[in-house]
Amino acid sequence: QAHIIESGGGLVQAGGSLGLSCAASGRTFTTYSMGWFRQAPGKEREFVAAITRSGSTYYGDSVQGRFTVSRDNAKNTVYLQMSNLKPEDKAVYYCAVESNNRSWLSVRARDRYDYWGQGTQVTVSS
């Protein structure tokens, strides 16, 4: 059984910064891509950022240049550093972990990922 534990999140003023982390543990598996998605009330879950095992990074258009995704393969942990936060960034953020290689799917596709975190709330006040 895999355990996906997210931490971070909270309340921040517009223009501020916040960091999220997500650790995968509980069984022996290889983590391929690791990513972040978010879901605001009444909206679909959308892609935020992802990083492959080799370190290639991908970002959603709305966060490009403001968010940075990174990972520590030894710890099976992925991070999301968010800067210049805007009220529209308010959402529940979910970590996603690919443990079965599905490289034919885009890292932006939810179907690529096998495990999901419980979600962590990010609130940005204006």
Solvent accessible surface area in square Angstrom, and as a share of the most:
residue,aa,sasa,rsa
1,Q,162,0.72
2,A,10,0.07
3,H,95,0.42
4,I,18,0.09
5,I,103,0.52
6,E,11,0.05
7,S,60,0.38
8,G,48,0.46
9,G,21,0.20
10,G,33,0.32
11,L,129,0.64
12,V,23,0.13
13,Q,138,0.61
14,A,47,0.37
15,G,48,0.46
16,G,21,0.20
17,S,60,0.39
18,L,34,0.17
19,G,34,0.32
20,L,5,0.03
21,S,28,0.18
22,C,1,0.00
23,A,40,0.31
24,A,4,0.03
25,S,57,0.37
26,G,52,0.50
27,R,106,0.39
28,T,136,0.79
29,F,25,0.10
30,T,59,0.34
31,T,0,0.00
32,Y,68,0.26
33,S,1,0.01
34,M,0,0.00
35,G,0,0.00
36,W,0,0.00
37,F,2,0.01
38,R,12,0.04
39,Q,62,0.28
40,A,25,0.19
41,P,119,0.75
42,G,92,0.88
43,K,140,0.59
44,E,130,0.58
45,R,58,0.21
46,E,76,0.34
47,F,26,0.11
48,V,0,0.00
49,A,0,0.00
50,A,0,0.00
51,I,10,0.05
52,T,24,0.14
53,R,100,0.36
54,S,106,0.69
55,G,39,0.37
56,S,52,0.34
57,T,60,0.35
58,Y,78,0.30
59,Y,31,0.12
60,G,11,0.11
61,D,145,0.75
62,S,67,0.43
63,V,2,0.01
64,Q,116,0.51
65,G,75,0.72
66,R,30,0.11
67,F,5,0.02
68,T,79,0.46
69,V,4,0.02
70,S,49,0.31
71,R,36,0.13
72,D,44,0.23
73,N,58,0.30
74,A,103,0.80
75,K,134,0.57
76,N,34,0.18
77,T,12,0.07
78,V,0,0.00
79,Y,78,0.30
80,L,1,0.00
81,Q,86,0.38
82,M,0,0.00
83,S,42,0.27
84,N,79,0.41
85,L,1,0.01
86,K,78,0.33
87,P,57,0.36
88,E,121,0.54
89,D,0,0.00
90,K,91,0.38
91,A,2,0.01
92,V,43,0.25
93,Y,0,0.00
94,Y,36,0.14
95,C,0,0.00
96,A,0,0.00
97,V,0,0.00
98,E,0,0.00
99,S,14,0.09
100,N,85,0.44
101,N,78,0.40
102,R,62,0.22
103,S,74,0.48
104,W,193,0.68
105,L,52,0.26
106,S,61,0.39
107,V,10,0.06
108,R,118,0.43
109,A,33,0.26
110,R,113,0.41
111,D,111,0.58
112,R,22,0.08
113,Y,13,0.05
114,D,39,0.20
115,Y,59,0.22
116,W,76,0.27
117,G,8,0.08
118,Q,117,0.52
119,G,14,0.14
120,T,19,0.11
121,Q,81,0.36
122,V,0,0.00
123,T,37,0.21
124,V,8,0.05
125,S,44,0.28
126,S,130,0.84
